[in-house]
Amino acid sequence: MDLVKLEDKQTLSREDAAAHLRAIADELASGNDFRIERDGLRFVAKVPATVRLKVELEVEDDETELEIELTW
C-alpha cells in the first residue's frame, strides 16, 4: 500500500485545541475507527484495542512544542 499522509496545521485558541483533542479521545475511547475528512475525501483508520503512546515536549527560547503520537 502506498503511503498516505495527512498533516493539518492551524492556529486555535487553547479551548478549541482542547475540544479537538477531546473529540479524538472520545472516538478512541468509544472503540470507533479514527475518521478524518479533507478536501472532500474521507480517510478511515482502524484502531486496535492496544496502541503505543508517545508524548514529547521540546522547549526552546522562542517556541515550545508538545507532540502527541499514537501508533499501532
N, CA, C and O atoms as CSV, one atom per row, in Angstrom:
chain,resi,resn,atom,element,x,y,z
A,1,MET,N,N,0.838,-1.180,0.000
A,1,MET,CA,C,0.000,0.000,0.000
A,1,MET,C,C,0.886,1.247,0.000
A,1,MET,O,O,1.895,1.292,0.703
A,2,ASP,N,N,0.518,2.235,-0.770
A,2,ASP,CA,C,1.250,3.497,-0.809
A,2,ASP,C,C,1.034,4.278,0.477
A,2,ASP,O,O,0.020,4.120,1.157
A,3,LEU,N,N,1.999,5.115,0.793
A,3,LEU,CA,C,1.918,5.960,1.985
A,3,LEU,C,C,0.868,7.042,1.789
A,3,LEU,O,O,0.859,7.738,0.773
A,4,VAL,N,N,0.002,7.174,2.752
A,4,VAL,CA,C,-0.973,8.267,2.776
A,4,VAL,C,C,-0.647,9.101,3.997
A,4,VAL,O,O,-0.620,8.591,5.117
A,5,LYS,N,N,-0.398,10.384,3.783
A,5,LYS,CA,C,-0.031,11.254,4.896
A,5,LYS,C,C,-0.886,12.505,4.845
A,5,LYS,O,O,-0.923,13.215,3.840
A,6,LEU,N,N,-1.570,12.760,5.943
A,6,LEU,CA,C,-2.348,13.983,6.089
A,6,LEU,C,C,-1.739,14.786,7.207
A,6,LEU,O,O,-1.483,14.257,8.289
A,7,GLU,N,N,-1.507,16.031,6.968
A,7,GLU,CA,C,-0.970,16.897,8.007
A,7,GLU,C,C,-1.834,18.138,8.056
A,7,GLU,O,O,-2.070,18.787,7.038
A,8,ASP,N,N,-2.299,18.457,9.236
A,8,ASP,CA,C,-3.195,19.594,9.403
A,8,ASP,C,C,-2.597,20.526,10.442
A,8,ASP,O,O,-2.425,20.145,11.600
A,9,LYS,N,N,-2.284,21.737,10.034
A,9,LYS,CA,C,-1.755,22.732,10.966
A,9,LYS,C,C,-2.698,23.919,10.953
A,9,LYS,O,O,-3.058,24.433,9.894
A,10,GLN,N,N,-3.092,24.345,12.134
A,10,GLN,CA,C,-3.963,25.503,12.252
A,10,GLN,C,C,-3.703,26.208,13.569
A,10,GLN,O,O,-3.182,25.614,14.513
A,11,THR,N,N,-4.063,27.451,13.623
A,11,THR,CA,C,-3.928,28.217,14.850
A,11,THR,C,C,-5.293,28.258,15.524
A,11,THR,O,O,-6.281,28.682,14.925
A,12,LEU,N,N,-5.335,27.813,16.776
A,12,LEU,CA,C,-6.583,27.723,17.535
A,12,LEU,C,C,-6.394,28.344,18.911
A,12,LEU,O,O,-5.271,28.531,19.377
A,13,SER,N,N,-7.497,28.654,19.542
A,13,SER,CA,C,-7.430,29.038,20.952
A,13,SER,C,C,-7.122,27.781,21.759
A,13,SER,O,O,-7.316,26.664,21.279
A,14,ARG,N,N,-6.647,27.967,22.973
A,14,ARG,CA,C,-6.391,26.813,23.852
A,14,ARG,C,C,-7.639,25.970,24.025
A,14,ARG,O,O,-7.574,24.741,24.010
A,15,GLU,N,N,-8.789,26.641,24.192
A,15,GLU,CA,C,-10.052,25.942,24.409
A,15,GLU,C,C,-10.439,25.115,23.183
A,15,GLU,O,O,-10.880,23.974,23.318
A,16,ASP,N,N,-10.274,25.689,21.983
A,16,ASP,CA,C,-10.615,24.959,20.763
A,16,ASP,C,C,-9.664,23.785,20.537
A,16,ASP,O,O,-10.087,22.719,20.090
A,17,ALA,N,N,-8.383,23.978,20.845
A,17,ALA,CA,C,-7.423,22.884,20.721
A,17,ALA,C,C,-7.791,21.745,21.676
A,17,ALA,O,O,-7.734,20.572,21.306
A,18,ALA,N,N,-8.165,22.098,22.895
A,18,ALA,CA,C,-8.571,21.081,23.873
A,18,ALA,C,C,-9.824,20.346,23.414
A,18,ALA,O,O,-9.926,19.132,23.588
A,19,ALA,N,N,-10.773,21.062,22.836
A,19,ALA,CA,C,-12.003,20.445,22.331
A,19,ALA,C,C,-11.691,19.467,21.195
A,19,ALA,O,O,-12.292,18.397,21.108
A,20,HIS,N,N,-10.759,19.839,20.338
A,20,HIS,CA,C,-10.356,18.973,19.232
A,20,HIS,C,C,-9.709,17.688,19.760
A,20,HIS,O,O,-10.024,16.594,19.293
A,21,LEU,N,N,-8.808,17.827,20.730
A,21,LEU,CA,C,-8.172,16.657,21.335
A,21,LEU,C,C,-9.187,15.788,22.074
A,21,LEU,O,O,-9.107,14.560,22.037
A,22,ARG,N,N,-10.144,16.436,22.748
A,22,ARG,CA,C,-11.191,15.705,23.460
A,22,ARG,C,C,-12.036,14.879,22.494
A,22,ARG,O,O,-12.391,13.739,22.794
A,23,ALA,N,N,-12.357,15.453,21.337
A,23,ALA,CA,C,-13.155,14.737,20.339
A,23,ALA,C,C,-12.408,13.505,19.827
A,23,ALA,O,O,-13.006,12.445,19.645
A,24,ILE,N,N,-11.104,13.645,19.596
A,24,ILE,CA,C,-10.293,12.498,19.175
A,24,ILE,C,C,-10.269,11.447,20.279
A,24,ILE,O,O,-10.439,10.259,20.006
A,25,ALA,N,N,-10.061,11.873,21.520
A,25,ALA,CA,C,-10.021,10.945,22.655
A,25,ALA,C,C,-11.355,10.221,22.825
A,25,ALA,O,O,-11.379,9.023,23.107
A,26,ASP,N,N,-12.453,10.934,22.657
A,26,ASP,CA,C,-13.780,10.319,22.784
A,26,ASP,C,C,-13.991,9.240,21.728
A,26,ASP,O,O,-14.547,8.182,22.024
A,27,GLU,N,N,-13.550,9.500,20.496
A,27,GLU,CA,C,-13.673,8.493,19.433
A,27,GLU,C,C,-12.842,7.260,19.759
A,27,GLU,O,O,-13.309,6.134,19.589
A,28,LEU,N,N,-11.619,7.463,20.225
A,28,LEU,CA,C,-10.769,6.329,20.593
A,28,LEU,C,C,-11.384,5.527,21.736
A,28,LEU,O,O,-11.399,4.297,21.699
A,29,ALA,N,N,-11.888,6.221,22.743
A,29,ALA,CA,C,-12.452,5.548,23.920
A,29,ALA,C,C,-13.716,4.764,23.572
A,29,ALA,O,O,-14.008,3.750,24.206
A,30,SER,N,N,-14.455,5.217,22.586
A,30,SER,CA,C,-15.708,4.551,22.234
A,30,SER,C,C,-15.487,3.313,21.374
A,30,SER,O,O,-16.429,2.570,21.103
A,31,GLY,N,N,-14.252,3.088,20.946
A,31,GLY,CA,C,-13.964,1.916,20.126
A,31,GLY,C,C,-14.208,2.152,18.648
A,31,GLY,O,O,-14.129,1.215,17.854
A,32,ASN,N,N,-14.503,3.380,18.265
A,32,ASN,CA,C,-14.738,3.685,16.855
A,32,ASN,C,C,-13.425,3.779,16.092
A,32,ASN,O,O,-12.353,3.927,16.679
A,33,ASP,N,N,-13.532,3.692,14.784
A,33,ASP,CA,C,-12.379,3.947,13.925
A,33,ASP,C,C,-12.076,5.439,13.962
A,33,ASP,O,O,-12.938,6.250,14.299
A,34,PHE,N,N,-10.845,5.789,13.613
A,34,PHE,CA,C,-10.485,7.202,13.522
A,34,PHE,C,C,-10.813,7.667,12.115
A,34,PHE,O,O,-10.354,7.069,11.142
A,35,ARG,N,N,-11.597,8.718,11.997
A,35,ARG,CA,C,-12.012,9.243,10.697
A,35,ARG,C,C,-11.576,10.694,10.576
A,35,ARG,O,O,-11.638,11.468,11.532
A,36,ILE,N,N,-11.135,11.039,9.374
A,36,ILE,CA,C,-10.767,12.422,9.109
A,36,ILE,C,C,-11.187,12.741,7.672
A,36,ILE,O,O,-11.025,11.918,6.771
A,37,GLU,N,N,-11.717,13.920,7.476
A,37,GLU,CA,C,-12.127,14.353,6.144
A,37,GLU,C,C,-11.359,15.599,5.749
A,37,GLU,O,O,-11.249,16.548,6.527
A,38,ARG,N,N,-10.827,15.590,4.534
A,38,ARG,CA,C,-10.100,16.733,3.995
A,38,ARG,C,C,-10.373,16.833,2.505
A,38,ARG,O,O,-10.278,15.842,1.781
A,39,ASP,N,N,-10.705,18.014,2.056
A,39,ASP,CA,C,-10.907,18.272,0.625
A,39,ASP,C,C,-11.881,17.293,-0.015
A,39,ASP,O,O,-11.658,16.831,-1.134
A,40,GLY,N,N,-12.955,16.979,0.691
A,40,GLY,CA,C,-13.973,16.088,0.154
A,40,GLY,C,C,-13.634,14.611,0.202
A,40,GLY,O,O,-14.419,13.787,-0.267
A,41,LEU,N,N,-12.496,14.258,0.751
A,41,LEU,CA,C,-12.104,12.853,0.872
A,41,LEU,C,C,-12.187,12.424,2.327
A,41,LEU,O,O,-11.859,13.194,3.229
A,42,ARG,N,N,-12.626,11.199,2.551
A,42,ARG,CA,C,-12.712,10.653,3.906
A,42,ARG,C,C,-11.685,9.545,4.064
A,42,ARG,O,O,-11.598,8.639,3.235
A,43,PHE,N,N,-10.912,9.627,5.131
A,43,PHE,CA,C,-9.930,8.608,5.457
A,43,PHE,C,C,-10.346,7.952,6.762
A,43,PHE,O,O,-10.763,8.622,7.707
A,44,VAL,N,N,-10.226,6.633,6.800
A,44,VAL,CA,C,-10.602,5.868,7.988
A,44,VAL,C,C,-9.424,4.986,8.388
A,44,VAL,O,O,-8.864,4.264,7.563
A,45,ALA,N,N,-9.060,5.056,9.655
A,45,ALA,CA,C,-8.004,4.195,10.193
A,45,ALA,C,C,-8.611,3.315,11.271
A,45,ALA,O,O,-9.172,3.810,12.250
A,46,LYS,N,N,-8.497,2.018,11.086
A,46,LYS,CA,C,-8.979,1.081,12.103
A,46,LYS,C,C,-7.973,1.083,13.255
A,46,LYS,O,O,-6.776,0.875,13.051
A,47,VAL,N,N,-8.473,1.318,14.451
A,47,VAL,CA,C,-7.611,1.422,15.629
A,47,VAL,C,C,-7.808,0.173,16.487
A,47,VAL,O,O,-8.931,-0.122,16.896
A,48,PRO,N,N,-6.728,-0.564,16.764
A,48,PRO,CA,C,-6.856,-1.762,17.602
A,48,PRO,C,C,-7.073,-1.400,19.071
A,48,PRO,O,O,-7.017,-0.230,19.449
A,49,ALA,N,N,-7.318,-2.405,19.876
A,49,ALA,CA,C,-7.572,-2.193,21.303
A,49,ALA,C,C,-6.342,-1.689,22.044
A,49,ALA,O,O,-6.471,-1.060,23.095
A,50,THR,N,N,-5.146,-1.958,21.511
A,50,THR,CA,C,-3.895,-1.529,22.150
A,50,THR,C,C,-3.100,-0.661,21.182
A,50,THR,O,O,-2.895,-1.031,20.026
A,51,VAL,N,N,-2.662,0.481,21.660
A,51,VAL,CA,C,-1.845,1.399,20.849
A,51,VAL,C,C,-0.620,1.821,21.654
A,51,VAL,O,O,-0.573,1.656,22.873
A,52,ARG,N,N,0.372,2.369,20.950
A,52,ARG,CA,C,1.545,2.934,21.627
A,52,ARG,C,C,1.373,4.451,21.664
A,52,ARG,O,O,0.997,5.065,20.666
A,53,LEU,N,N,1.649,5.045,22.816
A,53,LEU,CA,C,1.516,6.487,23.014
A,53,LEU,C,C,2.886,7.084,23.300
A,53,LEU,O,O,3.622,6.594,24.156
A,54,LYS,N,N,3.222,8.153,22.571
A,54,LYS,CA,C,4.481,8.865,22.786
A,54,LYS,C,C,4.137,10.333,23.010
A,54,LYS,O,O,3.418,10.934,22.212
A,55,VAL,N,N,4.648,10.908,24.091
A,55,VAL,CA,C,4.468,12.321,24.385
A,55,VAL,C,C,5.851,12.941,24.467
A,55,VAL,O,O,6.710,12.476,25.216
A,56,GLU,N,N,6.058,13.995,23.688
A,56,GLU,CA,C,7.368,14.631,23.618
A,56,GLU,C,C,7.200,16.140,23.799
A,56,GLU,O,O,6.331,16.756,23.181
A,57,LEU,N,N,8.021,16.714,24.635
A,57,LEU,CA,C,7.997,18.159,24.877
A,57,LEU,C,C,9.362,18.730,24.533
A,57,LEU,O,O,10.383,18.273,25.047
A,58,GLU,N,N,9.375,19.737,23.657
A,58,GLU,CA,C,10.612,20.427,23.286
A,58,GLU,C,C,10.457,21.901,23.649
A,58,GLU,O,O,9.501,22.553,23.230
A,59,VAL,N,N,11.396,22.417,24.425
A,59,VAL,CA,C,11.357,23.819,24.849
A,59,VAL,C,C,12.591,24.517,24.307
A,59,VAL,O,O,13.720,24.117,24.589
A,60,GLU,N,N,12.365,25.567,23.524
A,60,GLU,CA,C,13.444,26.405,23.004
A,60,GLU,C,C,13.210,27.815,23.518
A,60,GLU,O,O,12.219,28.083,24.197
A,61,ASP,N,N,14.121,28.705,23.194
A,61,ASP,CA,C,13.999,30.084,23.663
A,61,ASP,C,C,12.701,30.751,23.213
A,61,ASP,O,O,12.041,31.430,23.998
A,62,ASP,N,N,12.341,30.554,21.949
A,62,ASP,CA,C,11.205,31.293,21.401
A,62,ASP,C,C,9.991,30.435,21.072
A,62,ASP,O,O,8.983,30.959,20.598
A,63,GLU,N,N,10.065,29.106,21.315
A,63,GLU,CA,C,8.935,28.241,20.966
A,63,GLU,C,C,8.959,26.971,21.796
A,63,GLU,O,O,10.021,26.450,22.137
A,64,THR,N,N,7.773,26.486,22.113
A,64,THR,CA,C,7.622,25.208,22.798
A,64,THR,C,C,6.744,24.316,21.932
A,64,THR,O,O,5.748,24.766,21.365
A,65,GLU,N,N,7.122,23.054,21.837
A,65,GLU,CA,C,6.360,22.112,21.024
A,65,GLU,C,C,5.986,20.896,21.870
A,65,GLU,O,O,6.840,20.284,22.513
A,66,LEU,N,N,4.699,20.558,21.859
A,66,LEU,CA,C,4.186,19.357,22.502
A,66,LEU,C,C,3.697,18.442,21.391
A,66,LEU,O,O,2.793,18.791,20.632
A,67,GLU,N,N,4.302,17.275,21.307
A,67,GLU,CA,C,3.931,16.318,20.269
A,67,GLU,C,C,3.321,15.091,20.918
A,67,GLU,O,O,3.910,14.492,21.819
A,68,ILE,N,N,2.143,14.724,20.457
A,68,ILE,CA,C,1.446,13.534,20.947
A,68,ILE,C,C,1.284,12.594,19.763
A,68,ILE,O,O,0.709,12.960,18.738
A,69,GLU,N,N,1.797,11.382,19.916
A,69,GLU,CA,C,1.800,10.451,18.785
A,69,GLU,C,C,1.224,9.100,19.221
A,69,GLU,O,O,1.638,8.535,20.233
A,70,LEU,N,N,0.283,8.604,18.458
A,70,LEU,CA,C,-0.264,7.265,18.658
A,70,LEU,C,C,0.156,6.410,17.466
A,70,LEU,O,O,0.025,6.840,16.320
A,71,THR,N,N,0.653,5.217,17.723
A,71,THR,CA,C,0.998,4.301,16.646
A,71,THR,C,C,0.427,2.918,16.973
A,71,THR,O,O,0.201,2.575,18.133
A,72,TRP,N,N,0.205,2.151,15.929
A,72,TRP,CA,C,-0.265,0.784,16.098
A,72,TRP,C,C,0.102,-0.019,14.880
A,72,TRP,O,O,-0.202,-1.210,14.811
